Amino acid sequence: MSEDYYALTPKEVLEIFETSEKGLTGMVVKKRLRESGLNELQKGKKTSSWVIFLNQFKNALILLLVFACMLSLALGDKIEAIAIAAIILLNAILGFIQEFRAEKAIEALEKISAPTAKVMRDGREQKILAKELVPGDTILLEAGDIVPADSRIIEHSSLQIDEASLTGESVPSKKFTKPLKKETSIADQENMAFMNTIVTYGKARCIVTSTGMGTEMGKIAATLQTTKETKTPLQKKFEQLARQIGIVTIILIVVVLGLGIIQKTLSFGEMLLVALALTVSTIPNSLPLVVTVGLSMGTKRLAKKNMLIKKLPAAESLGAATIICSDKTGTITKNQMTITKVYANKEIIEVSGSGYQTEGTFSSNNRQVDPQKMELLLRTGYLCNNSKLEKKGKTYDVIGDPTEGSLIVLAKKGDLKEDRMKSSFKFIEELPFDSERKRMSVIFRNKKDKKTEAYVKGAPDLLLKECNRIIINGKISKLTKKQREDILKTNNQFAEKALRVLALAYREVPDKGNYSISNVEKGLVFIGLVGMIDPPRNEVKQAIDECQEAGIKVMLITGDHAVTTRAIAEHIGLFKKGDIILEGKELEKLTDKQLENKIDKIKIIARALPVQKSRIVDALKRKGHIVAMTGDGVNDAPALKKADIGIAMGITGTDVAKEVSKATLVDDNFATIVNAIEEGRNIYHTLIRSAKFFLACNTGEITSVFIAILLRFPLPLLPLQILLMNMLTDNFPALGLGFESGEEGVMKCPPRDPKEKPITRKMFLSIVIFGLIMGLGTLAIFMKYKEIDLVKAQTVAFTTLVMFQMFAVISSRSLYPSLSKLNPFSNMWLLGAVSLSLLIQVAVIYIPPLQTIFGTTSLSAENWIQIIAISSLGFIGMELSKSLLNIRSINTQTK
């Protein structure tokens, strides 16, 4: 059976489905229901609470922690094992809480399905469950209905359907019944009604052509089930980091154990304990917890900036984005049609104000124009209208068609009194809009002038043909050929600027009569033109500039027309000379390779189809991009799921879009995405700061023990001292780092290289420099006391390492040489963590029972001065390495 029902006449469709306007019989319905199944979308598998919880353990670093926990048990250190297990559990609980709150079942598709449908069966109208519809059923639609299945329109009266959730088109589609050419895109199939779209105006009789998973919505649902969710950049980085640490861990066990046996520093059993203790120390136990806390903090900050995060890693992923693929309507623009130009009284008038705000001025050639001179134009737009302007707090919203709403806003800007309109004009009749004549007329009784008047609005070229007079400055005269040419020329000028243009006209009609299109819409008086556009949000231009400064590309993918989208893109500084604009039909002709070659220069893809959005994401990923994709409709869902960071619209977004996305944009504002990217970059910096601190300190510990073994010295640290440092003095300060505020200038740097490993060469060099200073400094002070008192020497070495860590955490507050600019009291969590670590260290040194357990002894003030003097060298070394590496980086970028 052909699926090109839009290319067939209504009669041909009736014949194919062996039905009539009276509908199917009960027997036929039962047979077809068995063949086609219920008119339902297949439910996705619901993610249970246990699965969400267990998923928290699918993390390479967590698996390393499990290994460390087992090692601690092997060493007989139950306290360390319990502590690591507690960290693992706490990390899982924090992640579970965040994701459980945001997780919703993929039953979202079902939520927006129409529960009932009006249908003709056995020659009479019936109301049935929508899931019982079958192909060939005759359904009846009217304003407010949700279309229950894909259908071919066979009869209608001024039918308009909001298809934004499917096509992305911001203005309701005006429907007709005539057949279309084959290969017409879904967005242009104006003789079809699609499942889950909303009837905004008029009535219709339709034949169901597809049900359930055979509908356009069903095809998208099927795509969602086969589309794999991509790992976030952070998850990929963690896997790399875990591999890097894992390799170091294996090498460490082998080298330390082998060297110790060769050098005969200790017995095999004792050496094995030291090697295992060092291995446990090498694994940054608290890093997953630090990451989770950092992501949670970032998620809270993002929520305050109107970005809700569904899964924790996505909070950081925003900062990794190299390109934002954004919808136009409602994200870049306000989704509020606004009249910006009027042609009346032989002049073009500029109208200020944006969106549905009712404040605005009228001007022409830099002089103010009195709107009262256009009272007839304002009145015609206001009366020839079925929409309403509703106040919501300080803003307004339109109930009905956005185009009609803009006419009401224009009237209010012109100070047209609403109460006067209601009291002075009595509604008599309406001749509704239809797609053939492309206009609408209303007839009112003018109580003041005691006249009956018809007010008409419609497509300029068609309406002008019905006009034979024109009104200029209150005087009616014959419409000349020159005036017609001027009007059409102005219409073209408006259209070239991507304005949607309407013409307005009126005439007096008999007080009583049988009003019809033929006797009303002729001999009209031309009043003027209005040009409208969905304007860009005020803050978007600055956000685009910030993206360009941050090295982030922006691409508009929309169901709207190319001319309109280009005009908006040029206005906000997105589209420049050399950039490419494609339409969906052009994109369809490109091979994957051709698309990949062009993708970096494409700034706009207009009239895009759902399947094309996924293809665009694939092409960008093949070019190495980290893709952030915004979307609101069901049509966007597959691409949102496939993108690295899918961002659903909070206001206009469907449940489906929100379900598959990793984040939701509460205010639907593009500028919010840019703010969120800045926050994401700061989150990543926080995580890298913590990782650097952990690894630098662990390197210092390993260096001191390794060199001591190499030189056949006694061990500067006991296994329990190593484990104490690992459990307490490492972890508390690192957690404090998670609360550090963001660094300045993060949006002036290009996005990080997606291929770059978490531990870069520069960071590795900085870690090695600090590790060597820390290890050698500790050994130097250990050597001073080892011949005099080994216990004291080990205590001094142990305390020196702890102090090195305290200085390291202070330096780690910034990745750049800007520590002098930081307020020492701006992060009280870190200050408290450092104080607690020092308190624990003092307790271990001076409290006799703890001295016995950890093999320590009391230290003098002189010892403390020496320890602080040596450990402060680590701080100086780390700051110098940041400065040197930063200068080198700048020089490299300059070249």
N, C-alpha and C positions, 0 to 999 in steps of 0.2 A: 504494500500500500504506500503510495507516495506521501512524503512528509512535506512537500512544497505546497501545502494547502493555501498559502497566501497567494500563490500564482494561479489558483483556480477560481472560477465564479462560484457564488453561493449555491447555484443550482447543481454544479458539478460536485461540490462537497456533499450535498444532500444525497446525490446518487451514489457516491463512493461508499458512504456509511449506511446506505439503504434505510434512510430515515426521512422524516418530513418535519414541518414546523409544528406539527401536533405531537411530535416526540415518538419515542420507542414504545413498544408494548412490554408488559411485564415479563413475558416469556423470553423475548429477545434480550432484555436486560439481564436475566438470570444466566443465559448462555454466555453473554459477553463478559459478565463478571467472573465466570469460571475461566474464561480464556485470558483476560487481561489482568485479573487480580484486583485487589482493593486499590483505590486512588489514594495511596499513602506513600510517603517517602520512607525509605528504610532507615531504621534507627541505628545510630552508631552505638558502639559498645560503651557503656557507662564505666568510667574509671572509679573503682571502689576506693574507699579510704585506705585500705591496707596496701593497695597497689601504689597510691600516692606516697604513703609512708616508706614502703620498700624502695621506691625509686630514688629516695634520698641517699641510698647507699650505692647507687650506680655512679660512683665518682672515683676516679683513679687515686686521688689523694686519700679518700676515706679507706680504700683498700690497703694503702700503705700504712695507715694508722692501725688497721686490724692486724697487720704484720707486726707493727711495733708493740701492740698490746700482747701478742703471743710471745714475742721476745722477752718482754718484761716478766711474763709468767714463767718463762724458761729460766730467767735469772733469779726467780724466787721473790721478785719485788711486787707483791700484791697491791701495795698502795699505788705504785706507778701504773700498774695494769688497770686498776679501778679508775684512776684519774683519766687515763686515755679512753677507757670505755665510756666514761661519763661525758667526755668531749664528743665522742662519736654520737652518742645518744642525744645530747643537747643540740648538736648540729642538725641531726635528723628531725628533731621536734620543731626547731625553728623553721626549717625549710618546709616541713609538712603544714604547719599552721598557716604560713603565707600562701602556699599553693592550694590548700584545702578551701580557704576563704574565696579564692578566685576561681577555683575549678567548677565548671558546670558541665552537666551531661550534654552530649551532642544531640539531645532531644530538642535543641533550639529550633531546628527546622520545623518540628512538629508544632511548636508554640505559635508560629505565625501562619500556620495553615488554616484555611477557612473551615470552621466546624460544620456548617450547614450550607445547602445550596438550594436555590429555587429552580425547579426543573419541570418541563412538560413531559408527562408520560400518560399513555392511554388517552390522549386528547385533553387532559386537564392539568392545571398547575398544581405541583406538589412541593412540599418542603422536605428534603431528605438529608441524611448525613452526607457530607461531601465525599467521604471515603467510599460511598456506594455508587459514585458516578462511573459511567462506562463510556468508551469512545462511541460517538453517534448520539449521545444524549443532547437534548435541546435545553440549554440553560438560559435563565432570565437574569439580567444584571441591571442594577440601578445604583445611583450615587451612594457611597458608603460601603458597598459590598467589596469583599475580598474575592478576587477571581479564583474559583475552586479548582480549575484545571485548564490546560492550554486549549484554546477554542478559536474557531473561525467565526468572525462576526458576519451574520447574514442580514440582520436588520438593526438599525440604531436610530436614536434621536439625540443628536449633539453629544455623543459619547466621548468622554475624556478619561484617560487612565494614567495614574501616576506609576511609572515603570522605573523609578530611580533605583529601587533595590535590585533590579535586574540589568538595566542598561546604563545607569549612571546619568541619564538625561534629567536635568533639573526641572524642566517644564513638562507638565502632563501631556501625554501623547493624544492628539486629536484624531479620532478614529473614523474610518470609512469602510465601505463594503467592496469597492471595486478591486479586481485582481491586480497583483504587482508582478514585476519581472522576476524571473528566477534568479537565485543568488543574491536576493535582497537581504541585507543584514537584519538581525533580530531587532536592532534599535529602530530600523525603518519599516518594519512589518506592521503598518498602521491599520491593517484589516484583521489583526490577530489580537486576542486577549490572553495573557500569560498567567499561569498559576502564581498566586500570592501577591500579584500586583493589586492596586487599589483603585476602584472606580471613584473619580472625584466629581463627575458631572454627567448628566444624561442617563439614558437607558439603552438596553440592547437585548437582542435575541441572538444566541450563538450556538454553534454545534461543537461539542467536545471532540477534539482531534487526538489528544494524548492525555493519559492519566498516570499518576504515580511517578515511578522512576523514568517513564518515557517522556515526561515534560521537560522543559528547559531547566526548571528548578531541580528536577530529578537527575538530569545529566550532571549538574554542578555537584549535587549531593554524592553521586557516584565518584566523581573526580576527587572529592574530599576524602573519600574512604581509601582511595588508591594513592593519594599524595602523602609522601612521608614527611613527617615533621623534621625540620633541619635542626642540628645542634647549634647552639649559640656560639659566637666566637669565644666567649669565656670558657665554655665547656671544652672546646677544642684546645684552648691554651692550657687548661688544667691537665688535660691528658698529656700534653707535651711536657709540662712542668713535672708531672708525676714520673714520666719516663726519664727525664733528666736526673731527678733526685734518685730514682730507682737504680740507674746506672752507677751513680756516685756511691750509693749505699753498698752495692755488690762489690765494687772495686775496693771500697774502704775495708770491708770485712776481710777480703783476701789479702790486701797489702799489709794492714796492721797485724793481722794474725800471723802472716808469713814472716814479716820483719821481726816481730817479737820472738818467734820461735828461733829464727836464725841468730838473732842477737842474744838469745837466752836471757832476756830481761826478766821474765817471769816464767813460771811453769806453764805448760800447755793449757791447763784448766783455768789458771788465773788470767792468762792472756786472752782466752776465749771470752771470759767475762768482760774484760776491758773492751774487746772488739765489739761485743754485742751491745754494751752500754753506749759506746760511741755511735754505733749504728742507730740505736734508738734515738740518740741525741741528734743525729743527722736528719732524721725525719721530722719536719716541723709539725709537731702534734696539733698545735692550735691553729695552723693556717686555715684549714677548712672552716673552723669556727669563726676565725677572724674574717674570712671571706663572707660567711653567712651573715655575721653581724654587720659588716660593711654594706652588703647588699640590702639588708633590712633597713638600715639607716638611710641608704640612698633611695630605697623604695618609698619611705615615708616622706623624704624631701621631694621626690618626684610627684607624689600624691598632692602635695601642697602646690605644686606647679601644674596641676590638672592632668597628670599622666599616671594612670593606674597600671601597675605591673602585675601580670598574672603569674609569671614564674620568675623566681629570684634572679637567675642568671641574665634575664632580659634587661634588668636594670643597668647592667654594665654594657650590654650589647649595643645599646643606643650610641654609646660613645665610640664604638668601633665602626659605625656606618660610614661608607665612602660615597653612597648615593641614596637620595630619598626619592622614591617614586610616589608622587602624590596625586590624588584626585584633585580636580579643580573646584567643583561645586561644593560650597560649604566649608572647604578647607583653605584653599587659596582665596576664594571669594566668600561673600557673606551668605549666599543662598537667599538673597533678598533682592528681587528685581527692583531696579531704581530708575526712574525717568531722569535722564541727565540733559536732554535737549528737547525743545518744543519749537515747532514751526507754526507761527500764527501771525496774522496781520502783516504778511509779507516779510517777516524777519525771523532769524534763528535766535532763540532765547536759551541761554544756559541756566540750568537749574542746579543749585548747590544742595548739599546734604547727601547722606549715603544711607542705604538700607531703608528700614521702615520707620526711621526717626522722622517726625513731622515738622522739624525745623528746617528751613531752607530759604534761599533767596532766588529772585529771577533777575537776570541781567543780559544785556546785549551790547557788545562793543564797549565794555567797561562802564556802562551806565545802568542804573537800576531800572527795572521795568515793573510797573504797577500791575500785579496779577489780576486786579479787577477788570483790566482791559481784555483779559482772556476768560472772563467769567463763564461765557457760553462753552468754551472748550473744557474748563474744569467741571462744569455742571454735567456736560455730556459724558465725560469719563466717569463721573461719580454715579450717575443714574443708570447708565448702560453697564450694569455691573451686578454680579451675584456674590461677590466676596465681602468679607467683613474685616475690619481692623480691630484687633482686641488688645487692650493694654495689659501687659504683664510686668508689674513692678514699674521700673523706669523705662522699659522698652515696649515695643509693640510686636505683635505677631499677626500674620494674615491667615484667616480661615477661608480657604478656597483657592482659586487660581492665583499664583504669584503675579502674573501679568495684570490681572484686574486689581490686585492689591496695590500695585504701584500707582494706578490711577487714583485710588482713594487717598494714598499718601500725597500725591501731587495736589489734589483738591484741598487737603488740609494745610499744605505748605502755602497755598494761595488764599488761605483764610476763608474758604467756603464753609459757611455755617451749616453744620449737620442738622440742627433743629429746624432751621429755615427750610432745608430741603424736604424734611419729613412733613412739615406743616403746609408748604406751598405746592407740593407736587404729589398727585395721587396716581399710583400705578394702575394701569389698565390692562396691558397685555405685553407678552414677550414673544418675539420671533427668534428662537434659539439659534446659536451658532451651528453651522454644519460645514464640513470640509469641502463641499462643492462650491458654495458661494463665498466661504471664508469671512463671514461677518455675522454680527448679532444686532438685533434692533429691539428697543423697548418703547412702549407708548405710555406717556404720562399726561395727565390733565394738569395744566399750569393754572392754579387757582388765582394767582395774582393777575395774570394777563387774560384769564378766562379763555385760554386756547388749549387745544390738544396737539401735542408735539411728539414726533418720533425722533429718538436719539439713536444714532448708529455708529458702530465702530467695526473696523475690519482691516483686511490687507489693503494697503494703499493703492496698488495698481488696479485691483478689482473694484474697490469702492469708488475710486475716482471716475470710473466709467459710468457710474450711476448719478454723478453730480453734474448739474448744468449751471449752478450758481456758486458764488463764493461770498463769504462775509469778511470784510476788512474794516477794522475799527468801528464795528457796529453797523456798517452799511452793506446791504446785500446788492450784488451786481452780477451780471452775466459772467460766467467762467470762460475766459478767453483761452485760445490755443497757447499763447505765450505763458499764461499763468499755469496751465496744465504742465507744460514743459518744465517750468521752474519748480513745481511741486514734485515731479518725478525726479528731477535733478537733485533736489534736497533729500528725497527718499534714498537715492543711491549714495549720496554723501554719508548719510546716517548709517546705511548698511555697510559701507566700506570700513566704518569705524566699529564694526561688529555690534551695532545697536539693533535690537529687535524693534521694528517700526510698526505703529498702528496709525491709521487715519481715522478722523472723527468727522461726522457730518450730522445734519438734522434737517427737519422740515415740519411744516404744519400739516396736520391731517384732519379729515372731517371728525366732528365731535363723536358721532356714532357711525359705526360701520363694521363690516366684516373684514377686519384687518388681515392682510396676507402679504407675503413677500413681494408678490407682483404689484400690489397697489400701494405699498408703503415704501419700498426701497427703490424709488425712482424719482427723478427730479429733485435730488437732494442738494442741500446747501453745504458746500465744503467749509469746514471750520479750521482744521489744521492737522499737523502730524505730531506724534510724540515718539521719541526714541529712548529705549530703555536697555539696561544691561545689568547683569549681576556683578556688582563692583567688587574689586579686591578688598580684603580686610586692610584696615589702616596700618597695621603693624607688619604686614607680610613683606613689604619692600625692604625694610631694615633686616628682617629675618633672612631674606635671600642674600643680601649683602654679607651678612655674618657667615652664611654657608660658603659663599665664595671665598671669604677670607680664611675660613677654616679648611678649605680644600675639599668641601663636600659638594658633589654634583647634585642637581635637582632636575627631575624629569616629570612632566605632567602627562598622566595617562587618564584620558577622560572619554566618556561616551558622547560629549558635546561636540559641536562642529569645530572644524579647524580654524575658520576665520575668527570666531568668537574667542577661542582659546588663545590664538596668537596675539590678539589685541590685548588680552589680559596679561599675557606673558611679557609682552613688550613694555607694558605700563609698569610692571614690577621689576623690570631690569633682568628678566630671566632669558629672554630670547634676543639674540644678537646676530649680526651678519655672519654667515657661515654655518649657523646652526641649522639642523634638519627638522622638518615637521613632516610626519607621516600620518596617513589615515589608515584605519583598520584594513580596508580592502587592499591598499598598497603593501602593507605589512604581510598580508596573507600570501602575496606573490613572491616574497623573499625567501630564499633558502636559509637554513640555520646559520650557515657560514657567512652569507651576505649580511644577515642581521647582525651577527657578531662583529663584522668589520665596520658596520655603520653605528653601532649602538652608542659609542662614546660621544658622537656628535648629535645624536637625536635628543631634542629637548621637549618635543611635544608628540604624543601619539593620540590623535583624535578619532572619534567614532570607534573606539577600541572594543573588541569583543572579549568576553570572559576568558576564553582559552588563550587569547593573545597575551593577556597579562601574565599568565604563568610562563609563557614562552619568553617574554621579555626578562623575567626574573632569571630564567635559565641562561639566557645569553649574557646577562650582566655577571652572573656567577662564574661563567666560563672565562670572562675577562678579569676575574680576580676581585670583583667588587663584593663588599659587605652591603647587602641590600636591605634598606628599610622601606617597607611598602605600606601605604595607607589605603584604607578602603572602608566603605560603609555597607555596600549591598551584598546580597547573596552572590552576585556575579564576581565579587572580589575575593571570596573565601578561599578558593584553591591557591591563588597567588599569595594571599596573606599567610597561609599555612606553609607555603614553600619558601617564602622570603626568610632571610636571617632574622629580621625583626618585623613581624606583622603588627601593624597598629590599626585598631578598629576605631571608628568614630563613636564617641559616647552619646551624642545627641541624635544623629541621623542613622547611626549604625544599626544593622539588624542583629538579632541574637546570634545568628550564624556567624557573622563576621567577628563578633566579640568572642564567640566560643573558640574559634581557631587561632585567634591572634594572641601574641605574647604580651601585648600592652593595649590599653584603651585610652584614647584622647578624649578627656572629659568635655572640653569646650570646643572640639572640632577645629581648633585653630592651628594653622601651620607654624606660627611663631612659637607655640608651646613645644612643638617637636624639637626646634632648634635649642630652646632652653633645656629640654630633656637630654639632648645630645651632650650639652656642656656638663650636665650633672653626671651623665654616663661616663664621660672622660675623667671626671674627678673621682668617680667610684673606682675606675681602673687604676688610677694613680695611687689611691689608697691601698688597693690590693697589692700593687707592685712594691709600694713602700714597705708593707708588712713582710712580703716575701723576701725582699732585700735584707731587711733587718734580721729575719730568721737565719737566712743562709750565711750572711756575713758573720754573725755570732757563732753559728755552728762551725764555720770554717776556722775561726779563731781557736775554738776548743780542740778541733781535730789537729790543727797545726801544732799546738803546744804539746799534745800527747805524742803525735807522730814524730816530731823532732827529738823529743825526750827519748823515745824508743831507739831512734836512729843513733843518738849519741850515747846510748846505754846509760842514761840517767835513770834514777828512780822515777816512777810515775808522778807527775805533778798534781794529778787529780785521782781521787778514789772513785770507783763506779757509782757509789751512792751520791757523791757530790755532783757528778755529771748528770745523774738522773734528777736531782733536786733542781739544778739549773734548768734542765729541760722542762720540768713540770711547772715550776713556779716563776723563777726570775726571767725566763724567756716569754712565757705565755701572757702574764698580766700586762706588761708593757705593750706587747704586740696587740692585745685586745684594745688597749688605750689608743693605739694608732688608728684603729678602725673608726674612731670618733673625730678624727682630724678633718677640718674643713677643707674645701677645695682650694686649689692653687690658682693664682691669677694668670691670665693669658692663655688658658688651655684652648680657647677657640681661635687663637692666632697661629696655631700649629696645624700642619696637615694631618689627616687621619693616619694612625699607625699602620704600618705595613701588615696586611693580614697574614703574610707568610713569616713574619718576624716571630722568633721564639720568645717565650716569656722572659727568659734570662738572656738578654742581648749581650753582645760582646762588650759594650760599654759597661753594662751593669756587672758582668762577670769580672771585668778588670777592677771595678770599684770594690767588689766583694773580696777579690784576691788581695788587693792592697790593704784593706781593713783587716782581713784574716791574718795576713802576715804580720802586720803591726801588733795585732792582738796576741797572736801566738808567740812571737818573738819577745814582746814586752813581758808577757807572763813568765816565759822561761827565764828571762833576764833576772827578774826579781826572785824567781824560784831558786836559781843558781846561787844567789847571794846568801840564802839561808839553809840550803839543802845539807851542807856539811855540818852546820851548827845544830839544827833541830829540824828533822824531816817533817814532823807533824806541823810545826810552825810554817815551814816552807810550803807545804801543801795548802795550809789555811790561807797564807798570803796569796798563793797562785789562784786558789779558788775565789777569793774575794776580788782579786785583780780582774779575773774574767767577768765576774758579775758587774763590776764597775765599768768595764769596757762596754758591756751590754747596755748599761744605763746611758752612757754617753752616745752609744750607737742609736738608741731609740730616739734620743733628742735630735740627732742629726737626720734621722729618717723621717722627721716631720715634713721634709720637703725633698723632692727629687732633684731640685735645682738649687744653685747657690744663692738662696734668698732667705736663709734662716734668720738673718738679722732683722728682716721685716716682720717676722712672726711675733705675735704677742705671747710671751711665755706662759700666760695664764688663760689663753683662749681655749685650751683643751684640758679641762679640769679632770677628765677621766684618765688621761695619760699621766697627769701630775699625781693623781691618787695611786695609779698602778705602779709608778716608779717609787713612790713613798712606801707602798706596801712591800714591794720587792726588797727595798733596803732594810725595812723593819724585819723581814724574814731572815735576811742575811745576818743582821746584827744578833738576832735571837739564836741562830745556829752557832755563831761564834762565841757568844758570852753565856748562854744558859747551859750549865753542866750536863744535864741529861741529853741535850741535843749534841753537845760536844762529843759525848761518848758514841752516839749513833752515827754521826757524820765524820768523826775523826778530825775534829777541829780543836783549836786552842785560842785563848784570848789574844787580841792584838793591841799594841800600844798606839798612842797618838802618832808617833814617828812612823810606825808601819802604815798607818792610814794616809799620812802625807805622801809617802813614797808610792803607795798604791794609786792615789788620785793623780799624782804627777804623771805616772806611766800610762794609766788608762785614758787620761785626757788626750794623749797622743793619737789615740784611735779616732777621737772626735775631729781633731785637726786634720788627720790624714783623710778621713771621709769627706770633709768639706773641701779640702784641696783637690781631691780626685773629682768631685762634682764640678768644680770650677774649670779644671783642666779639660775634662771630657766635654763640658759644655762649650768651651772656646773652640775645641777641635771640631765639634759638631757644627758650630756656626760657620767655621772656615770651610768645611766640607760642603755645606749647603750653598755658600757664596760662590764656590768654584762651579 
